[in-house]
Amino acid sequence: MSTVSVGVAWVVDADVDETTVYGLTKALWHPNNRRALESGHPYARLIRREAATDGIALPLHPGAALYYFEVGLIK
């Protein structure tokens, strides 16, 4: 059986400060924000940090890359 999947990407301009993007990425995945995902759209409950870098079609911003490196999602 084939399944269609839809991904979501948060895209920022390359000129956005690395510290800002790092902080926003870290805040997005902070455990306190899990409530917002759990109480929002039913599919939002399926969003997991462990899959955040799966199938990325665009280069990561250096700030996001630093965060994902620190949590072991990229090398």
C-alpha positions in Angstrom: 0.0 0.0 0.0 1.3 3.5 -0.9 1.0 6.4 1.4 1.2 10.1 0.7 3.1 12.2 3.2 3.2 16.0 3.6 6.1 17.7 5.2 6.4 21.2 6.7 9.4 23.4 6.5 10.2 26.6 8.4 12.1 28.7 6.0 14.1 31.8 6.9 16.3 34.1 4.9 20.0 33.3 5.1 20.6 36.8 6.4 18.8 36.1 9.6 21.2 36.1 12.6 22.5 32.7 13.5 21.8 33.3 17.2 18.2 34.2 16.5 17.5 31.1 14.4 19.2 28.9 17.0 17.1 30.4 19.7 13.9 30.0 17.7 14.7 26.4 16.8 15.5 25.5 20.4 12.3 27.2 21.6 10.2 25.4 19.0 11.4 22.0 20.4 11.3 23.0 24.1 9.2 20.5 26.1 6.9 23.4 27.3 5.8 23.9 23.7 4.7 20.3 23.3 1.3 21.3 24.8 0.7 23.6 21.9 1.3 20.8 19.5 -0.8 18.3 21.5 -3.8 20.7 21.7 -3.6 22.0 18.2 -4.4 20.3 14.9 -4.6 16.5 15.2 -1.7 16.0 12.9 0.4 18.4 15.0 0.5 15.6 17.6 2.6 13.6 15.2 5.3 16.2 14.9 8.5 14.9 16.6 11.9 16.5 17.0 13.5 13.2 16.1 12.1 13.5 12.6 12.7 17.2 12.1 15.6 16.7 9.7 14.2 13.8 7.7 13.9 14.5 4.0 15.0 18.1 4.1 15.2 19.5 0.6 16.8 22.9 1.5 20.1 23.6 3.3 19.7 24.2 7.0 20.3 27.7 8.3 23.6 27.6 10.4 21.6 28.5 13.5 19.2 25.6 13.0 22.1 23.3 12.0 23.9 24.1 15.3 20.8 23.2 17.3 20.2 19.9 15.4 23.9 19.0 15.7 23.8 19.6 19.5 20.8 17.3 19.9 22.4 14.6 17.7 20.1 14.8 14.7 22.9 15.8 12.2 26.6 15.1 12.1 
